[in-house]
């Protein structure tokens, strides 16, 4: 694999990971703000994220096996598709947004997040061009992974802002449709 081809593959993986991370941050903020507007208690809002975390842990336990069995590209795309579905699940009328229903959508989002994260990080190793020495290759790999994952917290923070902005401009369902549409476009492009 040429260095240019490796860099292109890395850019595609990183772009997909970044787009996913933006939507992941945005959906967190949308849920917190919207359910606060609806009058949910802080404990009820916090409980909406329990399945997100739990199913993220479960996905981490089986993610490597899934990646080896189906391929990292497939698991990354499944993660994006699950996130699009989780976003669209929340566009139902407000009276259907029970705590259990939202927790279920968040479970899918947690699975999606960890499939996407695992696939992106593992894929980078496949695309790092082989250098003349193992030390140089390791340095390059570390640098590429640091760029990919080091940007996560910044992008999640930008996603928080994006979620608040979209809620103010489009409302809850409209914001979710925008996020789902944008992530679906990225999915098709990658």
C-alpha angles and dihedrals in degrees: 000000000000122000091245092052091047091051092049091051090047091051091051092049092045093047091051092047092048093049090049092049091052092053091045092055092044095052091051092054093042091055095046094047098040096047090046087055089051090056101253115159120248090251092051090050091048091050090058088073099049095093090044090061097037095050090043088060092048090049091052089055094055100025096094092052091048091049092050093046101043103019131258094261090055094048091048091052092045088053092052092046092050089051091051089050092047090051092049092047088065094055092081119113114287094251089066094052097098120165092253092048093051090045088054092052088048090051089059090047091052091051090047093050095053095043089052095045095046092047094048095048095044093045092057091066090057093054102045106112114241109251128201093265134037089233092057092047091050091049091051092047092050091049094050093047091046090055092047098047099027089065092055098089093044092050092045088054090049086049090055089055091044090053092052092046094048091048090053094046105035106016124237101300094038091052091050091051090051092050094045092048094049093047091047090054090051089048091054092046093052 
